[in-house]
């Protein structure tokens, strides 16, 4: 029986420390991880990569907010699975993200168990909100 391929996560955050720590956490959980520091870099990597199983997208990025970058992912692949990361979102921002197709929200700073639970939910096709 063929083994399932290791899920690939694209972690997008403008803070280099969060990218490094987030990558280490996700790799510890058994995922393959690529990182990007802004929306345009993330969209370029997403387009170049053969497969991305999940994007963990920081909402507050320089130049574009998470909702704008989310729209870009959905233009590239309408099935893109995106989990938005933020320390705080207004209910209006949350509604916009859901409307644009975000599959969940993870609070920052990341807690390992919460991160693991949200990612598994989204990868299994359930809402991570």
N, C-alpha and C positions, 0 to 999 in steps of 0.2 A: 504494500500500500504506500503510495507516494506521501511524503511528508509535506505539510503545508509550508509555503515559503515564509520566512521571517517577515513580519510586517515592517514596512518602511514608513518612517515619520519624518516630515519636514517641519522643523521647529523654527519659527520666525519670531525674533525679538531683537530690538535695537540695542539692548544692554548686553555687552560681550560676556559679562559674568553670568548672567541668566542663561545665555546660550550655552556656555561651557557646562554650568551646573545642570541645566536641563538636559543636555545631551548625555551627561554622565548618568543622571537618574534614569532616563529612558533606555539607555544601553544596559544599565543594571537590571531593568525590567525585561530585557530580552529583545528589544527592538533595534533595528538598524536606523540610524539617524543622520539626516543631512540638516544643515542649518543655513539660515539667511538672516541678514541684519536689517533689512528694510523690505518694503512691499515690492519694489521693482526687481530686486535681487531674487526674492522669493518666487515671483511669477516667472522669471527667466529660468530658475532652477527647476521649477515645477514642469515647465514646458520641455526642458531637456531630459528630465529623468524618464526612464521607461515606465516606472510605476511609483506611485505615491499612495499609500493606503490611508494616510491621515495627515492633515496639516494642523499643527498647534500654532495658532496665530495670535500674537500679542495685539490687543486692540489699539493701543497708543503707539503709533509708529511715526517717525518723522516724514512729513510730506503727504502721507495718506493715512486715514484712519482704517481700522480693521474692516469696517463695512465696505469701504471702497476696494480694499485688497481682496476681500471675500468675493465681490462682484467679478473681479478679474479672474479668480480661480474658477468661478462658475462659467465664465465665458470660455475659458480653455477646456474645461471638462464639467459638464452640468452635473455629473455624479461625484464631483470632488467632495470629500468628507473633511469638514473643517470644524475644529474645536477652538473656540475663542478664549484667550486668556486675558484676564483683567483684574486689577485690584478693586475697581468700582465701575459699574455701568448703571446709567439711569434706566428707568423702565422703558423710555422712548428708544434708547440705544439698543436695549435687549430686544424690543419688538422689531426694530429694523433688521437686526442680525437674523432673527428667526425668519422674517419675511424674505431675506436674501438667501436663505438656505443653510445657515449655520446649524450644526447638529448638536451643539452643546456649548457649555461655558465651564471654564476651570478658573477658580479664584487664585490670584497671586498674592503672596508667595505660594508656590506649589507645595502641597503636602503629598508625600509619596503615595499613601493609600488612596487619597482622593484622585490624584493623577491617574493611578492605575485603574481605579473603578471607572472613571469617565472615559478613558481611552478604550477599555474593554467594551463598555456599553456602546460607544459609537462604532467600533469595529464590528460589533455584532448586529448593527443596524437599529439599535435603540437610541432614544434621545439621551443626550448627556446634559440636559438642562435640569 
